[in-house]
Amino acid sequence: MRLLIEQVFNNNTAVVNLGDNQHAIVKGKGIAFNKSKKSFLDSSKIERIFYLDSEESQKDLYFLLKDIPIDVVTTTYEIVDYAKKNFNYSVMDYIYITLSDHIFGAYQRYNNGQYKESHIPDMSDNYLDEYLIASKGLNIINHNLNIQLPDSEIKNIALHFINAKTDKKVVEHNDEVKVDFNKIIKRVMIKNNIFRTKSNANYYDRFMVHLQYLSQRLKNKSQDTNFDKKIELEMERDYPGSTSIAKQISFEIKQVMGVELSSKELLYFIIHIQRITQEDGLNQNK
């Protein structure tokens, strides 16, 4: 069977048209060698295929490819695909963006000798599936990108799945007025003397990307899931400054939307803020 190529990324990767407005990323050694858009490739050479199940996932793919290498993007798709097939794990589409961004950042820091192990609390007792997915995900990352991230990275990957989990029955889109969360958060950050600088730009920008999908998560019933109280207390003890700022942000969002952040979302905020302040040399938690 021959498939029509929509876009060639490199000799081994391309997007193909499956018909009926369905698309997929295909990988295989030399599968797109000397190929171009609108030419055909031999499906027998496909080693891996990642289906773009929705128009949103197709948009996400092209958004990602502006800044992130295709090998990182396909690694993300492979991890999410593993979660869906082996755990029947349903996630919102934005995970392709947030997880790709995270993996690329970790890859860059590893190669630059700047990688730091995660100090996120271990939540595997409460989120076994997510940690099993993340463990496999770490193996995929290390194999595909030829690096050796430590086992602590499992906690980071698991958190992305915890945060993006959704019920298939939940309708994610509606006609409600959109809230500019970036503006709200930036106002609180400035109030606490936290600004985007050259040294913290990577973590700061990742936080802003995280906020782009906050509205979806707030409307998603799975957002209501809370972490164990022990984890909340550990975060408050270890990162009091970042916890205080995260709670200020939560208060501002509640004032605007009438919705309080779950401990799951609050934890993510604390982690982002802690990384930003540490990277910039600010001592928020002393």
Secondary structure as GFF3:
##gff-version 3
##sequence-region A 1 286
A	DSSP	beta_strand	2	10	.	.	.	ID=ss1
A	DSSP	beta_strand	13	19	.	.	.	ID=ss2
A	DSSP	beta_strand	22	27	.	.	.	ID=ss3
A	DSSP	beta_strand	40	42	.	.	.	ID=ss4
A	DSSP	three_ten_helix	43	45	.	.	.	ID=ss5
A	DSSP	beta_strand	48	52	.	.	.	ID=ss6
A	DSSP	alpha_helix	55	64	.	.	.	ID=ss7
A	DSSP	alpha_helix	70	87	.	.	.	ID=ss8
A	DSSP	alpha_helix	95	111	.	.	.	ID=ss9
A	DSSP	alpha_helix	128	145	.	.	.	ID=ss10
A	DSSP	alpha_helix	153	164	.	.	.	ID=ss11
A	DSSP	alpha_helix	181	191	.	.	.	ID=ss12
A	DSSP	alpha_helix	201	211	.	.	.	ID=ss13
A	DSSP	alpha_helix	214	219	.	.	.	ID=ss14
A	DSSP	three_ten_helix	221	224	.	.	.	ID=ss15
A	DSSP	alpha_helix	229	238	.	.	.	ID=ss16
A	DSSP	alpha_helix	240	257	.	.	.	ID=ss17
A	DSSP	alpha_helix	263	279	.	.	.	ID=ss18
###
